[in-house]
Amino acid sequence: MSGINIIIPMAGMGKRMRPHTLTVPKPLLPIAGKPIVQRLVEDIAAVCNDKINTVSFIIGDFGEQVEIQLLKIAESIGAEGKIYYQEEALGTAHAVLCATPDLTGEVIVAFADTLFKAEFDLDKSADGIIWVHKVANPSQFGVVKMNEESVITDFIEKPTEFVSDLAIIGIYYFKDGDNLLSELQYLIENDIKEKGEYQLTNALENMKNKGLAFKPGEVEEWLDCGNKDATVYTNQRILEIKKNEFEKVNTYANTTIIEPCFIANDVVIEGSTIGPHVSIGKGSKIINSQISNSIIQENTQIHNISFSNSMIGNHVTIDGNSKSYSIGDYSTIQS
C-alpha cells in the first residue's frame, strides 16, 4: 500500500505547561485556533505531498473525549486515526514502539510539542530524513554532523564542544518502517538504555552503522511549545505565517482589532483593543479591555483589564488589573 504512516508520541504530562495541562493534554492546547497537534499533522501532510494512510497517536489515559478529538484530526487530512497507549514513560524508542502495527512502509515519527515552517519536499531517495534547524546554542540540543554529500555521519546529544549547529527538531522520515521496528525491538530486547530510557537516537545510530543513509531536512523555522512564553511566541508566529487562514466575519462595538488575530466566530467583544497576535477561543467575551500577544481559550470572560504575553485557560473569569497571567481552567480572579 502506497502512502505514509504518521506516528505521534504524545503521552507526556506536559508538566512545564501547568496549570494549562491539568485538564487538557499539551498537544491539544490551541495555537491560532487549532490544537498544536492538528497544526503539526497538517504541516507534515503538506511537506509529504503524498497520501497519509494512518495517523497513530501514542497517549496516556487522556479520556474518551480527547481520543475522539484526535481521531477527527486524522480524518480531517483523509487518514485513518489510531490510538495507542504508553502506560509508562520509558523513552522515545519505547513510545514509538507502542505503535508497532503501523511501523511498516514509509513512516514519519513526529513528537507533538513542536511546530515548524518548511519549504522542502521529502527526498525519498534517502533511507531517512532527520528534520533539523540551525540554532545559536547547539549545546542544549541533539545535533547532527554531515559529510560532503550531505549524508549524516553522527548524532550527538547536547555537545559540550561545537560540532554542529543543526539541531534535531523531533520529526523523522523512514523509508522502511519495518527496519525501524526491528531496531527498536533490538533496543528493548537487549535492554539498551541511555539515561535510564530507551532512546530513538540509539536506533538511528545502529541503522546508520549498518549503512543506511540519513539526510537532513532543514526547516526555516522551529517553534517550541514547551512552556507558556514559548507557546505564546509560537502563537504569534503562526498568526503571522498563516494570516491568510483567518477570515474575519464579525464587527465589534467600539473595538479596534490589530491584525493578525484569530477570533472565533461567536466571540463577543465590546469597547476593547485586541491585538496584534491574539487568539480567542469560542464562547469567550471581552469587555473594556486591551489585550495583545496572548492566547485566550474557550468560554472565558475578561473585563476591565490590560495585559500582554499571557495565556488564559477555559472557563476563566477575570475582572481587574494586572500585567501578566498564566491561568488554568475554571479559575476566577477578581480585584
N, C-alpha and C positions, 0 to 999 in steps of 0.2 A: 504494500500500500504506500503510495507516494504521499508526501506531506511531512509535517514536522510535529513532534510531540513537545509541548512545553511543560516543564516541571518547576513548580514554585514552592520551595520550602518557606513556611511562614508560621512555624509552631511556637516561636519565641514569645515571651511575655511582654516585651516592649517596656521594660521597667524604666528606662530613661525618659519615657514619654508619659509617665504617670503625672497627674491623675487621669489623663485622657484615655489611657488604655485599661483602666479599671473596668470599663463597661464595653469597650469596643477594641478588637484586635488592631494593632498599629497599622497593618496594611489596608484596613478599611477606613482609616481616617481620611477625610476629604481634602483633596488638593484641587482648587479651582473647580469645585462642584462635582468631582468624581473621586471615588476611593483611589488611594495610591496604587493598589494592586490592579485596578481596572486600567489606569493610565499606563502602567508597566506592560500589561498584556497587549493593549492596543499598539503601543510603540514598538514592541518586539514584532508583532504581526506585520507592521509597516516595513520594518527593516528586512524581515524574512522574504517578503514578496513571494510567498508560497502559501499553499493551503495549510492551515493548522488543524491537525486531526484531533488532538486532545489537549486540554489544559488540566494538569493534575496539581491540586493544592494539598500540601502536606501541613496539617494543622494540629493544634491541641484540641482540648474539649471546649470549643467555642460556641456550641449550641446550634440548634436546628436553623434558626433564622440566618445566622452567618453562613451556614452551609448552602442554604437556598440562594443567598445573595451571590456567593462565589460561583455556583453553577450557572446563574444567569449571566455573570460576566463572561464565562466561557462561551455560552450560547450567543452572546452579542457579537462575537467575531466568527460565528459559524462553526465552532468547535464543540466537542463533547467535553463536559466538565466531569472531573472525578475528584473524590475526596479520599485522602489517606491520612492516617494518624501517626504522629510521632509522640509516644507517651512519655519518653524520657529524653532529655537533652544530651545526646551522645555525640554531637558533632555534625559537621556539614555533610560528610560522606554518608553517615548513618541516615541523615534526613533524606537525602536523595534516594537512598536505597529503599526507603519506605514506599516509593512509587515503582517498585520492581516490575509490575506488569506492563508499564509504559516505557521502560528502558529498552527500547527496540527501535530500529530505524534511525532516522535523524532526530536528534534530541537537543533542546535548549534548556539549560538549567538557569534559573534567574531567582536570586534572593530578593525578597519583597520589601526591602527598605531603601530602595534606591530608584531614582528616575534618571533619564538621560535625554540628550538631544544628539542625534546622529544622522549623517547623510549617507553612510556607506551601505552597500549591499553585501550580503554574505558571500564570501569566497568559498564556494563549495568544492573547490579543488583541494582544499586543506583537509586534514583529518579532523581538525578542530579549530575553533576561533575563540580566543580569550579576549573579552572586551576590556579595553584599558582606557585610561585618561591620564594626561600629563599633570603631575601635581608638584607643588612647590616644596613640600616636605615629605619625601618618599619614606622616611623612617617610620611613619605612622601606618604604613600600608604594606600589603603584599605587592611585590613588583615583578616584572618580567625583564629578562635580558634577551637580546636578539642577535643573530649573525647577519652577515651582509645580504643574505637572501630574505631577510625579514622573517625568518623562522625562529621561534622562541627556543632558546638554549637553556634557560634557567628560570626557576620560580624561587624568589627569595622573600621570606616573610619578615617584614619590619627590619630592613637592613640598617645596621649601625653605621656603616660607611657607605658613601654613594656608589651605587652600582647601576641604577636606572631611575628615571623619573616617571616610568609608565606603570601606574597603579592598576591593579586588578579591581574592577568595579563590582564583580559578583554576578556576571552574566557570561555563560559559556555555551558554545555550539559544539556538538559532537556529531560527526558524520555517521558513526556506528554506535548506537546506544547499547547494543549487546556487548561490545568491547568494554564500554564504561561499566556496565553491570558486573562483568567478571572481575574487573579491577576493584570495584567497591566491595564485592563479596570476599575477595582475597584479603583486603584490609581487616574485615570483620573476623574472618575465619582464623587469621593469624594474629589477631589482637594487636594490630599495628596502630598505635596512637601517637598523637602529638599534643602535648599539654593536657593529657587525660582524655582526649576526644579523637574520634575518627575523622580525619580531615580530607576534604576533596583534593587539596593540593598534593597530598601523598599519592593519590590515584593518578593525577596529572603527571607527576614526576615519573611514576612507573611506566605510564603509557609513552612518555617522551623517550625514556631509556630503551624502550623496545622498538624505537624507530618511527613512531608516529610524529607527524609534522604539525605543530600548532602554530598558528599565525595570530597576530594581534588585530583586533578591530577597534580602531581608535575613535572614541566618541567626542563630539565637540564640547559637550557639557555633561557634567556628572553632578546630580542633585541628590543630596542626602536628606533623609527624613528621620535621623537618629534622635533628635531632641527638639524641644519647642522652637528654639531660634532657627535651627536648620530647616525645620518644616515650614515655618513662616516665610523664610527666604525662598524655599522651593516653590511655595505657592506664588510668590512674587514673580519668579522666573517663568513658571508655567503660564501665568496670566499674560506675560509678555510674549512668550513663544507661540501660544495658541490663541492669541487675541481675536482672530477671525472666527473662533469657535463660539464666542459668546454673543448671542443675539439679544438685543435689548427690545423688549416689547412693552414695558411699562414706563410711565412717568410718575414722579413722586412730588407731593406738595411741598413747596418751599425748600427744595432739596437740590444740592449740586452733586453730581456724580463725576468724579475724576477718573477717567479710564486709565488702564484696563481694570475691570472688576467683573466678578461673577456674582450675580444676584438671582436667586431662584424666583420663578415667576410669581409666586404668591406672597413674597416678602412685602411688608408694609414699612414705608419709610416716610417720615414727616419732619420738616424743619431741621435737616441734617446736611452735613458734608461727608460724603463717603468716597474714599479712595485717595490716591491710587492704591492698587494692589490689595483689594479687599474681596474676600469670598464670603457670601452669606447664604446659609442653607435654608431650605423651605420651612415655612411656618414661622419665621422669625419676624420681629417687629423692632424697628429702630426709630426712636423719637428724640428730637432735640439733642443730637449727638454729633461729634466729629471723630471719625474713625479712619485710620489709614494703615496699610501694611499689616493686615490682620486676617485671621480665619475665625468666622463665627458659624457654628454648626446649626442644627435644626431646632425649631420651636423655642428660640431664645428671645428674651425681652431685654432691650437695652435703652435706658432713658437718661438724659441729662448728664452726659459724660463725654470726655475726650480721651482717646487712647490710641496708641500705635504699637506695632511689634508685639501683638497679643494673639492668644489662641483661646477661644471661648467654646465650651462644650455644648451639649444638647440640654434643653430644658433649664437653661441658666437664666436668672433674673438679676440684672444689675441696675441700680439707680444711685448715682453718686459721682464722686470724682476720684480718679486715680490715674497713674501713668502707664502701668504695665500689668497685665493679668495673664495667668495660666490657670484656668479654672476648669474643673472636671464637670461631668454630667450632674444634673439635679442639684446644683449649688445655687444659693441665693446670697447676694451681697447687698447690703443697704447702708446708707450713711446719713 
